[in-house]
Amino acid sequence: MMRTRTNPEMEVDRSVDAHRIEPVWAASRLETWFPNHRRDLPWRDRRSPWRTLVSELMLQQTQASRVAERFESFMERFPDPVSMADAGEDAVVAAWEGLGYYRRARLLHAASVRIRDLHGGEVPGTVESLIALPGIGRYTAGSIASIAFGVSAPIVDGNVIRVIARLDAVDAASDDPSLIDHCWRRAEGLASAAAAPGVLNESLMELGATVCRPGTPSCDACPLVDRCGARTEGIEVSIPRPKRPPRRELVHLHSIILRRRERILLRRRPPAGIWAGLWELPSVESSERLSPDEVAAGLDFRVDGLRHLESFRRLLTHREVHFHVHEGRTRVRRGTWCDREEASSLAMSKPMRMLVDRRAWASSD
């Protein structure tokens, strides 16, 4: 099998089609392999279209183990689309805390409203109707449609790209558009050949997550190893090539603890940008570290006696955030003053929650 090199300007060489694994053979192998090798994950224990939809939104950019810890409690709170739609966005975002990428929670709530209002409270079963829901793209729609409704729909995510690139010995970066297009074509052929498209798609994802992993794959455990192009050529470790790492924006967030008896002052972040709409201590954001006087000047109310307590750093996908924690005094009465119980019910980013829990109540303990 020849190695096929690609770049963003050149489509994957069509000659790879002459070497590819037959879809019927591969689909049969994968469908047989999956039931005995799948991980025990809660959304697989009791299937329903709604549970499948919620799990797919949660799994976007979040590790399965982390989602597994939160899934059942989240489903108890929102057992169906109508209960979520009626609860409101704030309740969904609060229940989502700790899963990150909070925009997904808002989109999930928006999707539940659409399902309630346009689909009688039932998750629709076609790829086209699913794509019309907020937060659901081609991959997620295909996953839900195939797993929950048995639709012959392809899926392509990072795991599937890695599996197909190695099977076909395509030497390209994992975000190369030509490779991605090639993977969609191959995934469509596999889904069409499958007896159970949902099982096939889950098997592809599982294979990429547990066997055909980044770096060194566990080829001896792979059901397709005897026809894998990358394994034959000895390049399974090197392909697909990694994406170019994103450049992180440097952000300094100066957060201020202001107390009034057993309450602290909290506010919502702006509706756009980092941690949009979540609650936080009053904060001033900048591209460089500010002095206490500059922090005070950046607020829309007066604070006195600012004192620096600590600084720490958190790395996000696209940002490097430096937290600078201060405490101070204010005579302002307006705003949202919360006791510990009230603050615990508000949705915050993980680092802000950690900060509030560790520092905000120190003087009252």
C-alpha positions as CSV (number, residue, x, y, z in Angstrom):
1,M,0.0,0.0,0.0
2,M,1.4,3.4,-1.0
3,R,1.5,6.3,1.4
4,T,-0.8,9.2,0.4
5,R,0.5,12.6,1.2
6,T,-1.9,15.6,1.4
7,N,-1.9,19.3,2.0
8,P,-4.7,21.9,2.3
9,E,-4.4,22.7,-1.4
10,M,-4.5,19.1,-2.7
11,E,-7.3,16.6,-2.3
12,V,-6.4,13.2,-0.9
13,D,-5.0,11.0,-3.7
14,R,-7.8,9.0,-5.2
15,S,-5.5,6.0,-5.4
16,V,-6.2,5.4,-1.8
17,D,-9.6,4.1,-2.9
18,A,-7.8,1.2,-4.6
19,H,-6.3,0.1,-1.3
20,R,-9.0,0.8,1.1
21,I,-10.7,-1.9,3.3
22,E,-14.0,-3.1,1.9
23,P,-16.8,-1.3,3.9
24,V,-18.9,-4.5,4.4
25,W,-15.9,-6.4,5.9
26,A,-14.9,-3.5,8.1
27,A,-18.5,-2.7,9.3
28,S,-19.0,-6.4,10.2
29,R,-15.7,-6.6,12.1
30,L,-16.5,-3.4,14.0
31,E,-20.1,-4.3,14.9
32,T,-18.9,-7.7,16.2
33,W,-16.0,-6.2,18.2
34,F,-17.9,-3.4,19.9
35,P,-20.3,-5.2,22.3
36,N,-17.5,-7.1,24.0
37,H,-15.1,-4.1,24.2
38,R,-17.2,-1.1,24.9
39,R,-16.6,1.0,28.0
40,D,-19.4,0.9,30.6
41,L,-20.8,4.4,30.3
42,P,-24.1,5.6,31.8
43,W,-25.7,6.9,28.6
44,R,-25.3,3.4,27.2
45,D,-27.1,1.6,30.0
46,R,-30.6,3.1,29.2
47,R,-31.0,4.3,25.7
48,S,-33.4,7.0,24.7
49,P,-33.2,9.8,22.1
50,W,-33.0,12.5,24.8
51,R,-30.3,10.8,26.8
52,T,-28.3,10.3,23.6
53,L,-28.7,13.9,22.6
54,V,-27.7,15.2,26.0
55,S,-24.7,12.9,26.2
56,E,-23.5,13.9,22.7
57,L,-23.6,17.6,23.7
58,M,-21.8,16.9,26.9
59,L,-19.1,14.9,25.2
60,Q,-18.1,17.7,22.9
61,Q,-14.7,18.8,24.0
62,T,-15.0,17.0,27.4
63,Q,-13.5,13.6,28.4
64,A,-16.0,10.7,28.7
65,S,-14.9,9.9,32.3
66,R,-15.7,13.5,33.4
67,V,-19.1,13.4,31.7
68,A,-19.9,10.0,33.2
69,E,-19.5,11.4,36.7
70,R,-22.1,14.0,36.1
71,F,-24.5,12.5,33.6
72,E,-27.1,10.7,35.8
73,S,-27.5,13.6,38.2
74,F,-28.0,15.9,35.3
75,M,-30.6,13.6,33.7
76,E,-32.4,13.4,37.1
77,R,-32.7,17.2,37.0
78,F,-33.8,17.3,33.4
79,P,-35.3,13.9,32.4
80,D,-36.9,15.2,29.2
81,P,-36.7,18.2,26.9
82,V,-39.8,19.8,28.3
83,S,-38.5,19.8,31.9
84,M,-35.3,21.4,30.7
85,A,-37.1,24.0,28.5
86,D,-39.4,24.9,31.4
87,A,-36.5,25.1,34.0
88,G,-34.8,28.0,32.1
89,E,-31.3,28.7,30.9
90,D,-29.9,29.7,34.3
91,A,-30.9,26.4,35.8
92,V,-29.3,24.4,33.0
93,V,-26.1,26.5,33.1
94,A,-25.9,26.0,36.9
95,A,-26.3,22.2,36.6
96,W,-23.7,22.2,33.9
97,E,-21.0,23.7,36.2
98,G,-17.7,21.8,36.0
99,L,-18.1,20.5,32.5
100,G,-16.7,23.7,30.9
101,Y,-17.5,25.3,27.5
102,Y,-20.7,26.7,29.0
103,R,-22.0,27.8,25.6
104,R,-23.0,24.2,25.1
105,A,-25.3,24.4,28.1
106,R,-27.1,27.4,26.6
107,L,-27.3,25.7,23.2
108,L,-28.7,22.6,24.9
109,H,-31.4,24.6,26.6
110,A,-32.2,26.4,23.3
111,A,-32.5,23.0,21.6
112,S,-34.9,21.8,24.4
113,V,-37.1,24.8,23.8
114,R,-37.1,24.1,20.1
115,I,-38.0,20.4,20.7
116,R,-40.8,21.4,23.1
117,D,-42.3,24.1,20.8
118,L,-41.8,22.5,17.4
119,H,-41.6,18.8,17.9
120,G,-44.1,18.1,20.7
121,G,-41.4,17.5,23.3
122,E,-39.9,14.5,21.3
123,V,-36.4,14.5,19.9
124,P,-36.7,14.4,16.1
125,G,-35.2,11.4,14.3
126,T,-33.8,12.7,11.0
127,V,-30.4,14.2,10.4
128,E,-32.0,17.3,8.8
129,S,-34.3,18.0,11.7
130,L,-31.5,17.4,14.2
131,I,-29.1,19.8,12.4
132,A,-31.8,22.5,12.7
133,L,-31.6,22.4,16.5
134,P,-29.2,24.8,18.2
135,G,-25.7,23.4,19.0
136,I,-26.0,20.3,16.7
137,G,-23.9,20.0,13.7
138,R,-23.3,17.3,11.1
139,Y,-21.3,15.0,13.4
140,T,-23.7,15.3,16.4
141,A,-26.8,14.9,14.2
142,G,-25.4,11.8,12.6
143,S,-24.4,10.3,16.0
144,I,-27.9,10.9,17.5
145,A,-29.8,9.7,14.4
146,S,-27.8,6.5,14.0
147,I,-27.6,5.6,17.7
148,A,-31.1,6.5,18.8
149,F,-33.0,5.9,15.5
150,G,-30.9,3.5,13.5
151,V,-30.5,5.9,10.6
152,S,-27.6,5.2,8.2
153,A,-25.8,8.4,8.9
154,P,-22.0,8.9,9.0
155,I,-20.0,10.5,11.7
156,V,-16.6,12.1,11.8
157,D,-14.8,13.4,14.9
158,G,-11.2,13.4,16.0
159,N,-11.3,9.7,16.9
160,V,-12.8,8.7,13.5
161,I,-10.3,10.8,11.6
162,R,-7.4,9.1,13.3
163,V,-8.9,5.6,12.6
164,I,-9.5,6.2,8.9
165,A,-6.3,8.1,8.3
166,R,-4.4,5.1,9.7
167,L,-6.5,2.5,7.9
168,D,-5.9,4.2,4.6
169,A,-2.3,5.3,5.4
170,V,-3.1,9.0,4.7
171,D,-0.1,11.1,5.9
172,A,-1.8,14.4,6.7
173,A,-2.5,16.7,9.6
174,S,-5.7,15.7,11.4
175,D,-7.3,19.1,10.6
176,D,-6.4,19.0,6.9
177,P,-9.6,19.7,5.0
178,S,-8.8,17.1,2.3
179,L,-8.4,14.4,4.9
180,I,-11.6,15.4,6.7
181,D,-13.5,15.3,3.4
182,H,-12.0,11.8,2.7
183,C,-13.1,10.6,6.1
184,W,-16.6,11.8,5.6
185,R,-16.8,9.8,2.3
186,R,-15.3,6.7,4.0
187,A,-17.6,7.0,7.0
188,E,-20.6,7.3,4.8
189,G,-19.6,4.1,3.0
190,L,-19.2,2.3,6.3
191,A,-22.5,3.5,7.7
192,S,-24.3,2.4,4.5
193,A,-22.7,-1.1,4.8
194,A,-23.5,-1.5,8.5
195,A,-26.3,-3.8,9.7
196,A,-26.7,-1.5,12.7
197,P,-25.3,2.0,11.9
198,G,-25.5,3.2,15.5
199,V,-23.3,0.2,16.7
200,L,-20.9,0.9,13.8
201,N,-20.5,4.5,14.7
202,E,-20.1,3.9,18.4
203,S,-17.5,1.2,17.5
204,L,-15.5,3.7,15.4
205,M,-15.5,6.2,18.2
206,E,-14.6,3.6,20.8
207,L,-11.8,2.2,18.7
208,G,-10.3,5.7,18.3
209,A,-10.7,6.4,22.0
210,T,-9.4,3.2,23.5
211,V,-7.2,1.3,20.9
212,C,-6.3,3.6,17.9
213,R,-5.2,6.3,20.3
214,P,-3.0,9.3,19.6
215,G,0.7,8.5,19.8
216,T,1.3,4.8,20.1
217,P,-1.9,2.8,19.3
218,S,-2.6,-0.7,20.7
219,C,-2.6,-2.4,17.3
220,D,-2.7,-5.9,18.6
221,A,-6.1,-5.2,20.1
222,C,-7.6,-3.8,16.9
223,P,-10.1,-5.8,14.9
224,L,-8.9,-4.2,11.7
225,V,-5.2,-4.6,12.2
226,D,-4.6,-7.2,9.5
227,R,-5.7,-4.8,6.8
228,C,-4.5,-1.5,8.3
229,G,-2.4,0.5,5.8
230,A,-0.5,2.5,8.4
231,R,0.4,-0.7,10.3
232,T,1.6,-2.4,7.0
233,E,3.8,0.6,6.2
234,G,5.0,1.0,9.8
235,I,3.8,4.6,10.1
236,E,0.9,4.1,12.6
237,V,2.7,6.1,15.3
238,S,3.3,9.1,13.0
239,I,-0.1,9.6,11.4
240,P,-2.2,11.6,11.4
241,R,0.1,14.5,12.1
242,P,-1.1,16.7,15.0
243,K,-3.0,19.9,14.5
244,R,-1.0,23.1,14.8
245,P,-1.4,24.2,18.5
246,P,-3.6,27.3,19.0
247,R,-2.0,30.5,20.1
248,R,-3.3,31.4,23.5
249,E,-4.5,34.9,24.3
250,L,-3.0,36.2,27.5
251,V,-5.7,37.6,29.9
252,H,-5.3,39.0,33.4
253,L,-8.4,38.8,35.5
254,H,-8.3,41.0,38.7
255,S,-11.0,39.7,41.0
256,I,-12.1,41.4,44.2
257,I,-13.6,39.9,47.3
258,L,-16.0,42.4,48.9
259,R,-17.9,41.3,52.1
260,R,-20.9,42.6,53.9
261,R,-21.5,40.7,57.1
262,E,-21.9,37.1,55.8
263,R,-22.5,38.0,52.2
264,I,-20.2,38.7,49.2
265,L,-20.8,40.8,46.1
266,L,-21.2,38.8,42.9
267,R,-22.1,39.8,39.3
268,R,-22.7,38.2,35.9
269,R,-20.0,38.3,33.3
270,P,-20.9,39.9,29.9
271,P,-23.1,37.8,27.5
272,A,-20.2,37.3,25.1
273,G,-16.5,36.2,25.6
274,I,-14.8,34.0,28.1
275,W,-17.2,32.4,30.6
276,A,-20.1,34.4,29.1
277,G,-23.0,35.0,31.4
278,L,-21.5,33.1,34.4
279,W,-21.3,34.6,37.9
280,E,-18.1,36.0,39.3
281,L,-16.5,38.2,41.9
282,P,-16.4,41.8,40.6
283,S,-13.4,41.7,38.2
284,V,-11.4,43.8,35.9
285,E,-10.0,42.1,32.8
286,S,-6.9,43.4,31.0
287,S,-4.1,42.3,28.7
288,E,-1.5,43.0,31.5
289,R,-1.3,43.0,35.2
290,L,-2.8,46.1,36.9
291,S,-1.9,47.9,40.1
292,P,-4.5,48.0,42.9
293,D,-5.2,51.6,41.9
294,E,-5.8,50.7,38.3
295,V,-8.0,47.8,39.4
296,A,-10.1,50.2,41.5
297,A,-10.3,52.6,38.6
298,G,-11.6,49.9,36.3
299,L,-14.8,49.3,38.4
300,D,-18.0,51.2,38.0
301,F,-18.3,51.7,41.8
302,R,-15.9,52.8,44.5
303,V,-13.8,50.3,46.4
304,D,-11.2,51.2,49.1
305,G,-8.3,49.4,50.7
306,L,-7.5,46.9,48.0
307,R,-5.1,44.3,49.2
308,H,-3.6,41.6,47.0
309,L,-4.1,38.1,48.3
310,E,-2.8,35.7,45.7
311,S,-2.3,35.1,42.0
312,F,-2.7,31.9,40.0
313,R,-2.9,30.7,36.4
314,R,-5.3,28.6,34.4
315,L,-4.7,27.4,30.8
316,L,-7.8,27.2,28.6
317,T,-7.9,26.1,25.0
318,H,-7.5,29.5,23.5
319,R,-6.5,31.6,26.5
320,E,-4.0,31.8,29.3
321,V,-5.8,33.4,32.2
322,H,-3.8,34.9,35.2
323,F,-6.1,35.5,38.2
324,H,-5.1,38.2,40.6
325,V,-7.2,38.1,43.8
326,H,-7.8,41.1,46.0
327,E,-10.0,42.0,48.9
328,G,-11.3,45.4,49.7
329,R,-14.2,47.5,51.1
330,T,-17.1,49.2,49.6
331,R,-20.2,51.1,50.7
332,V,-22.2,50.2,47.7
333,R,-25.5,48.5,48.5
334,R,-26.8,47.8,45.0
335,G,-25.9,44.6,43.2
336,T,-26.2,40.9,44.1
337,W,-25.0,40.2,47.6
338,C,-25.1,36.5,48.4
339,D,-24.5,34.3,51.4
340,R,-22.7,31.0,51.0
341,E,-25.8,29.0,50.1
342,E,-27.0,31.5,47.5
343,A,-23.6,31.7,45.9
344,S,-23.4,27.9,45.7
345,S,-26.6,27.9,43.5
346,L,-25.1,30.3,40.9
347,A,-23.2,29.0,37.9
348,M,-19.5,29.9,37.9
349,S,-16.4,28.9,36.0
350,K,-14.4,26.2,37.7
351,P,-11.5,28.5,38.8
352,M,-14.0,31.1,40.0
353,R,-15.9,28.5,42.1
354,M,-12.6,27.3,43.5
355,L,-11.6,30.8,44.4
356,V,-14.9,31.7,46.0
357,D,-15.0,28.5,48.0
358,R,-11.4,28.9,49.3
359,R,-11.3,32.6,49.9
360,A,-14.6,34.4,50.1
361,W,-15.8,33.0,53.4
362,A,-12.5,33.0,55.2
363,S,-13.4,35.9,57.5
364,S,-16.7,34.4,58.5
365,D,-15.5,30.9,59.4
